[in-house]
């Protein structure tokens, strides 16, 4: 029992810095949004759904060499995830990885399901 308690304490000690870092990241992102340095994620998601086939399954906001970036993982119907990286200030496409699937001109995004 003593070993189990020590193991749990060790896990908590490892998790605390990660939680604190996540909180700081969230605060930095909120400050960047309030300062007008980045576009709201909702605006980015709407544009991504209009432009690409598939559903966003993960979104990350990162700072790289002083530039804010949104990195989005998108899952299309074929099941082969691709990633797009966008300038968080402008929404401009910077690079893609994997089988990026853009919508054809005139091809609309599917209607969003209720609750999404």
C-alpha positions as CSV (number, residue, x, y, z in Angstrom):
1,X,0.0,0.0,0.0
2,X,2.9,2.4,0.8
3,X,4.4,1.8,-2.6
4,X,1.1,2.6,-4.3
5,X,0.8,5.9,-2.4
6,X,4.3,6.8,-3.4
7,X,3.6,6.0,-7.0
8,X,0.4,8.1,-7.0
9,X,2.3,11.0,-5.4
10,X,5.0,10.7,-8.2
11,X,2.3,10.8,-10.9
12,X,0.7,13.9,-9.3
13,X,4.1,15.6,-9.2
14,X,4.6,14.9,-12.9
15,X,1.1,16.0,-13.8
16,X,1.2,19.4,-12.0
17,X,3.8,21.1,-14.2
18,X,1.9,20.0,-17.3
19,X,-1.4,21.4,-16.0
20,X,0.4,24.7,-15.1
21,X,1.9,24.9,-18.6
22,X,-1.5,24.3,-20.2
23,X,-3.0,27.1,-18.1
24,X,-0.2,29.5,-19.1
25,X,-0.7,28.5,-22.8
26,X,-4.4,29.2,-22.5
27,X,-3.8,32.6,-20.9
28,X,-1.2,33.5,-23.6
29,X,-3.7,32.5,-26.3
30,X,-6.5,34.6,-24.7
31,X,-4.2,37.6,-24.4
32,X,-3.2,37.3,-28.1
33,X,-6.8,37.1,-29.1
34,X,-7.7,40.2,-27.0
35,X,-4.7,42.1,-28.4
36,X,-5.9,41.3,-32.0
37,X,-2.8,39.2,-32.7
38,X,-4.8,36.2,-33.7
39,X,-8.2,35.4,-35.3
40,X,-10.7,33.6,-33.2
41,X,-10.6,29.8,-33.6
42,X,-14.3,29.8,-34.6
43,X,-13.4,32.0,-37.6
44,X,-10.6,29.7,-38.6
45,X,-12.8,26.6,-38.2
46,X,-15.5,28.1,-40.4
47,X,-12.9,28.9,-43.2
48,X,-11.3,25.4,-42.9
49,X,-14.7,23.7,-43.2
50,X,-15.5,25.8,-46.3
51,X,-12.1,25.1,-47.9
52,X,-11.2,21.5,-47.0
53,X,-13.0,18.1,-47.1
54,X,-13.3,16.5,-43.7
55,X,-13.8,17.3,-40.0
56,X,-11.3,19.1,-37.8
57,X,-10.4,16.6,-35.0
58,X,-7.7,18.6,-33.3
59,X,-6.6,22.2,-33.2
60,X,-3.5,23.6,-31.6
61,X,-2.3,27.2,-31.3
62,X,1.5,27.5,-31.3
63,X,4.0,30.3,-31.3
64,X,7.0,29.7,-33.7
65,X,9.7,32.3,-34.1
66,X,7.4,35.0,-32.9
67,X,4.5,34.0,-35.3
68,X,1.2,32.5,-34.0
69,X,0.2,29.4,-35.9
70,X,-3.0,27.3,-35.9
71,X,-2.2,23.6,-36.6
72,X,-5.4,21.7,-37.5
73,X,-5.7,17.9,-38.0
74,X,-8.5,17.1,-40.4
75,X,-10.2,13.7,-40.9
76,X,-11.8,13.3,-44.4
77,X,-14.2,10.5,-45.3
78,X,-11.3,8.3,-46.6
79,X,-9.9,8.2,-43.1
80,X,-6.4,9.5,-44.0
81,X,-5.8,12.4,-41.6
82,X,-4.0,15.5,-43.0
83,X,-2.7,18.6,-41.3
84,X,-2.9,22.2,-42.3
85,X,-0.9,25.0,-40.7
86,X,-2.3,28.5,-40.9
87,X,-1.1,31.9,-39.9
88,X,-3.2,32.6,-36.8
89,X,-3.2,36.4,-37.5
90,X,-4.5,36.2,-41.1
91,X,-5.8,32.6,-41.6
92,X,-3.5,32.3,-44.6
93,X,-2.4,28.7,-45.5
94,X,1.2,28.1,-44.7
95,X,1.8,24.4,-45.3
96,X,0.1,21.1,-45.3
97,X,1.1,17.5,-44.5
98,X,-0.5,14.4,-45.7
99,X,-3.2,13.9,-48.3
100,X,-4.7,17.4,-48.1
101,X,-8.1,17.5,-49.7
102,X,-9.4,20.8,-50.8
103,X,-13.0,21.3,-51.9
104,X,-13.7,21.9,-55.6
105,X,-14.9,25.4,-56.6
106,X,-18.7,25.5,-55.9
107,X,-18.5,22.4,-53.6
108,X,-20.1,23.5,-50.4
109,X,-19.3,22.2,-46.9
110,X,-21.9,19.8,-45.5
111,X,-24.4,21.1,-43.1
112,X,-23.2,21.0,-39.5
113,X,-24.9,18.5,-37.2
114,X,-26.9,19.8,-34.2
115,X,-24.8,20.1,-31.1
116,X,-21.5,20.7,-32.9
